[in-house]
Amino acid sequence: MIVEFDGEVFQWDARQDAAWYFTALPEPLSADIREIPRPQRGFGSVRVRASVGGSTWTTSIFPDSAGYYVLPLKKAVRVAEGLENGGPVRVRLEVLDA
């Protein structure tokens, strides 16, 4: 499954010494991914290959408390692609767990 979507970068302060940045997948896409038969992984994660601009990396998406999946945006990608907290992001996502 390969999809593209537009999202917004947001910061989650899990700890005082580290800030994490994510974008949320749209609800319909999150629902479609939940329906894909796959092996169980920790925290309900799903392995993906993500692309933003010229950056591509392999990571996992995670369900949040509202049931949406969120994609972590690592610092190297944010810097390379000029992503900022609250700003837009266009993502191409390939689900690898299927």
MOBEL-V842385 format. One record per backbone hydrogen bond with DSSP energy under -1.0 kcal/mol. NH is the residue of the N-H (numbers start at 1). CO is the residue of the C=O. If there is no record, write none. Layout:
# MOBEL-V842385
NH,CO / NH,CO
This chain:
# MOBEL-V842385
3,93 / 5,91 / 7,89 / 9,87 / 10,22 / 12,20 / 14,12 / 15,18 / 20,12 / 22,10 / 23,71 / 25,69 / 30,26 / 31,27 / 32,28 / 33,29 / 34,30 / 35,31 / 36,33 / 44,41 / 45,42 / 46,61 / 48,59 / 49,94 / 50,57 / 51,92 / 52,55 / 55,52 / 57,50 / 59,48 / 61,46 / 62,70 / 64,68 / 67,64 / 70,62 / 71,23 / 73,21 / 78,74 / 79,75 / 80,76 / 81,77 / 83,78 / 86,9 / 87,84 / 89,7 / 91,5 / 92,51 / 93,3 / 94,49 / 95,1 / 96,47 / 97,47 / 98,96
